[in-house]
Amino acid sequence: MLTAAPRAAVTRLKLTNFRNYAALDLALDTRPACLYGPNGSGKTNLVEAVSFLGPGRGLRAAGADAVRRKTAQGPAEIWAVFAEALTREGPVTLATGADPADPARRKTRLEGAAATQTELARLFPMMWLTPREDRLWAGPRADRLKFFDRLVLAGEPTHGQTALDYEKAMRQRQRLLDRAEEGTRIDPDWLAALEAEMAASGVALAAARLEALVRLQGEIDARPESRFPKAALGLEGTVESLLAEGARAGEAEDRFAAMLEQARRRDGAAGRPLTGPHRTEIAALHREKDQPAAECSTGEQKALILGLALAQCAALTRAKGAAPVLILDEACAHLDAARREGLANAILEIGLQAWLTGVERGLFESFADAAQYVEVSEGTARVVA
């Protein structure tokens, strides 16, 4: 393993009226958790519940109403996910679920007290891959950026709040520009203040991405040859370019704010801002083949994505002294035996509590007794020898 420090891990998981689980209580250890069972039995629901313990809206980006268990009498009013977990700072309890005062809202608690998204990101870093990411390189740019920002968030707990601050200022600015397009006179100082907020948070976003990219690329470059191809990564964005060219944070903020001011009429006409870190592209090259990731086979694209996630986990383990939780939903389904073995070896070498799902236990045979196995059937799950 890369580190002797404790890994982030769920040691007990309790569900109440979550998706197809009326009630569940699983006692676990810190080894990887391999979930197997028929399609539709609730494997993804279970790892989605685990993803709710970290920052954000979980691996399906579902709202509180969507996860409530459906019954013959209608949706359950109250749902909850509770966990006992190990973190880099020791054992904690984590809980999230419907707010009894307003069941449509979700509340999250750490040690019984209200928790912020930044606290969760700092204490219980988490990453996930789902079948949706299999064709990430050939899909929309926004999906790649969202994926990369999840990698960044695992190492920089404030990244999520910075992104929210940027998006809030960006929306407010666009509303003003839309009103200006309709003929309403807008106070230029108000616009300038919002653009200053966008510039400050935008530069912080870009800086965190660049720092993560350097760390990630360094881990990839240093990694021995494995079953997962090495990628050459790049960030193509206006603000990222300013910083990469040597601009200091304050200078980059001033220059980005000036760009936004000059683009007001264009952005107003377009109905959306056309410049900024929300439009950054993540470029990846299959290094051995010297081929853009989007032009690789589906299997190669999936292997590149898995390689990036594993490299980030390894980099963070070295930097932070504790491994994050990694969720891999159906990751083994389309991997050959050699890559499944490579995946298991990488997870065990890094020291992750990874959560993996698949229809058959045999998909995880490379873990042998180094993993714990959870058999999932309709609305139930149990740890088996």
Phi, psi and omega in degrees: 000157183282337187214149175267356180287155180299142175274154170293132185201146171269124179252348172206135181229125179237131178240142175227117177053041179256116182052240183265013179257114173288316178202141180208140177219106183248126172263129187228169170244193188270359179290164172306145180250117181255113182260129179223151180163172183297158173302137179083005183278340178121016180296311180293325176301320182292315180288335173297320178300319177298318181295336177292345180280344177263185180288152176098194186257016177086173189290345174256359183054043185270146175279171183300322181294327185290333186265353180294135181296134178271131178234172179297334180270001181115180181296141174298140184286321184242134173227157182203149170235126181232142179215145162261130189221153171261137179230177179295344180251010178114185182287144178216167168249139179234140179212144174213152181170188182292138174286117182305329180284338181207085187302342178284348180257152179252136176243143179235137183228144176238118184054037176084352181252153180304136183244142175270162178297325179294321177297317179297317181296324180287317189273326188225068182297147187207146173224157176211155172230137179234170177304338179299331182275356184302325180247035185302319186290335180263358183264196183295147178304320183299327179292321178295319180294320179297317178299313182295322179295330174294321176298317180297315183300326180298335179252341181233095188300335181276354186299321180296316180292324177298318178297319178296319179298317180296313182295324179296312179296323180295317178295317180296319177298316182294324177299319178295317179295324177296319179294322178296322178296331179276357177105000179282135178282128184248137178296117181297332178293325178296314178299317181297321179295317178294322178292327175294320177295317177299320182294316182295310181288326179295319178292322177296320176301310183297320181296317179296321178296315180296318179298316179295321180297316180298315180296317181294315180296323177297319178295318179297315182296325183276346184290135174298161177302139183214190179285353182248126184296150177275141180250146167258120190254155175208153175245123180246098182204152183300309184287320177301322179295320178303313182290320180296332179278358174109001179294137173287163185303313181297319179294318179297322178298314181299317183290322178292319178298321178294322177298318181295319179298316181292336185264008185302310183296318180296315181293324177297317180292324182283338182080011179196153178286133184257003180226138175141172184291350174286350181247015180293142177252141175259117180258142178218139180237131171290104192297315183298321182268351184052051186225135176303143183304323183295340181264000179279166177293164179302318179297320179292321177297317179296318180296323177297316180296314178299319179298321178294315181298317180293320179296320178294319177300317179295317180297318180290326178297319177293318187282322188257346179081008177205141183277140176284169172277137180236124178254126180236096182274116179059030182291330184274350190302321185243021174263142175285173185300322182295318180287327175298320177295318178298321178296313179299316180298320181293317179299316181289325179294318180289325182093040183269148157269093176269146175249116183240145178237152177188163184282336184230143178297330182300338178297340186248017186298337180293339178284335184051230182268012177276359177235166171252145188244133182238117178272126183246129170231181188305104175076009179222158176206141180215143176282131182239158181288000000 
